[in-house]
Amino acid sequence: METWVFAGRKLDPEDAEGHLYFQDLESYRQGIRYASATSENAHFQLATEKSVNHIFEYERALDQLMLCSLRRRKASC
């Protein structure tokens, strides 16, 4: 599990509608943004609005981890 920061939508003029950008937390904390980033100082994920079921907001991620933990505990009893 990793922390990513939502960087914005359609950051490149050639992007199709519905493109979402996520940036690694370390480079974001260093003040690097999409316009000034290079492949060596920042990492970005590009997703579409329809394909972000693997990305969770903090609270939702905690809920999912708790559910997983409860299922595992129940299965081992």
Buried (B, 14 or more C-beta within 10 A) or exposed (E): EEEBBEBEEEBEEEBEEEBBBBBBEEBBEEEBBEEEBEEEEBBBBEBEEEEEEEBBEEEEEEEEEEEEEEEEEEEEE
